[in-house]
Amino acid sequence: MIRSELLQALAKENPELRADDIERVVDVFFDEIAQRLAQGGRVELRGFGAFSTRERDARKGRNPRTGASVEVPGKRVPYFKPGKEIRQRLND
């Protein structure tokens, strides 16, 4: 599902809301998750899962075009751990 499909599904289930109101809610939802992760926090949605970040160490990589060795700096990457209910739905 892409963002526009999500907006359409929400509009279909909530015909009393205007399209721009639905879009504003979705924007705030994703912005808040991204902001919390950027601050090093964690976002837990009960029954769905938890978003957090993990540290990746610096390492030596290889340029696939030239084969030359390159330094890849350490970084934080987003991580999602699905909740129990989601895992059960996927495996039923």
C-alpha positions as CSV (number, residue, x, y, z in Angstrom):
1,M,0.0,0.0,0.0
2,I,1.3,3.4,-0.9
3,R,0.4,6.7,0.8
4,S,-2.4,7.7,-1.6
5,E,-4.0,4.3,-1.2
6,L,-4.0,4.8,2.6
7,L,-5.6,8.2,2.2
8,Q,-8.3,6.7,-0.1
9,A,-9.0,3.9,2.4
10,L,-9.3,6.3,5.3
11,A,-11.6,8.6,3.2
12,K,-13.8,5.6,2.3
13,E,-14.2,4.6,6.0
14,N,-14.7,8.2,7.2
15,P,-16.9,9.9,4.6
16,E,-17.7,12.7,7.1
17,L,-14.1,14.0,7.0
18,R,-12.7,16.2,4.2
19,A,-9.8,14.8,2.2
20,D,-7.4,17.5,3.3
21,D,-8.3,16.8,7.0
22,I,-7.4,13.1,6.4
23,E,-4.2,14.1,4.7
24,R,-3.3,16.4,7.6
25,V,-3.9,13.6,10.1
26,V,-1.7,11.1,8.2
27,D,1.1,13.8,7.9
28,V,1.0,14.5,11.6
29,F,1.1,10.7,12.4
30,F,4.1,10.0,10.3
31,D,5.9,13.3,11.2
32,E,5.5,12.4,15.0
33,I,7.0,8.9,14.5
34,A,9.9,10.3,12.5
35,Q,10.6,13.1,15.0
36,R,10.6,10.7,17.9
37,L,13.0,8.4,16.1
38,A,15.3,11.3,15.2
39,Q,15.4,12.2,19.0
40,G,16.5,8.6,19.7
41,G,13.2,7.6,21.1
42,R,10.9,4.7,20.5
43,V,7.3,4.5,19.2
44,E,5.1,1.6,20.3
45,L,1.7,1.0,18.8
46,R,0.0,-1.7,20.8
47,G,-1.1,-4.7,18.7
48,F,0.9,-3.4,15.7
49,G,4.5,-3.1,16.6
50,A,7.3,-0.9,17.8
51,F,9.6,1.5,15.8
52,S,13.1,2.3,17.1
53,T,16.6,2.9,15.8
54,R,19.7,0.8,15.9
55,E,23.3,1.8,15.6
56,R,25.4,0.5,12.8
57,D,29.2,0.5,13.3
58,A,31.6,2.1,10.8
59,R,33.0,-0.5,8.4
60,K,35.0,-0.9,5.3
61,G,33.0,-1.3,2.2
62,R,33.9,-1.9,-1.4
63,N,32.9,0.3,-4.4
64,P,31.2,-2.2,-6.8
65,R,32.2,-0.3,-9.9
66,T,35.9,0.1,-9.2
67,G,36.5,-2.5,-6.5
68,A,38.3,0.1,-4.4
69,S,38.0,-0.1,-0.6
70,V,35.9,2.7,1.0
71,E,35.2,3.8,4.6
72,V,31.5,3.6,5.4
73,P,30.7,5.7,8.5
74,G,28.6,4.5,11.4
75,K,24.9,5.5,11.4
76,R,21.5,5.1,13.0
77,V,18.9,3.1,11.0
78,P,15.2,2.7,11.6
79,Y,14.0,-0.7,12.9
80,F,10.5,-2.1,13.2
81,K,9.6,-5.0,15.5
82,P,6.1,-6.4,14.7
83,G,3.7,-7.0,17.6
84,K,2.3,-10.3,18.6
85,E,-1.1,-9.7,16.9
86,I,0.5,-8.8,13.6
87,R,2.7,-11.9,13.7
88,Q,-0.4,-14.1,14.4
89,R,-2.3,-12.5,11.5
90,L,0.5,-13.2,9.1
91,N,0.8,-16.8,10.2
92,D,-2.9,-17.9,10.4
